Amino acid sequence: MKAAFNKLIASNKLVLIDFHATWCGPCKAMSPRIKSIVKKMKGEVKVIKIDIDRNKSLSHNLKIKGVPTFMLYKNGRQLWRQSGMMTENELLKIVKSNI
């Protein structure tokens, strides 16, 4: 999974990783916000959702302690990381500032 993850984040396009869990209420609440951002950014950002329960070793290696946790990558480099809920505008501002 680590090699596949490295391939995903190597993009020269922004990649927003959403670490979530099916049982997580805040994760469910963030889902429509993320979908809206994808529409607004019209292909400028790629979103990848990763279930921490199905990807335990990756979550452990990346030190994911809580969900939702968001990470923003470009060219394999982590630009930003935050755990917890955010408003759509807060997340959109961070994505736009890293394009």
Secondary structure, 3 states (H helix, E strand, C coil): CHHHHHHHHCCCCEEEEEEECCCCHHHHHHHHHHHHHHHHHCCCEEEEEEECCCCHHHHHHCCCCCCCEEEEEECCEEEEEEECCCCHHHHHHHHHHCC
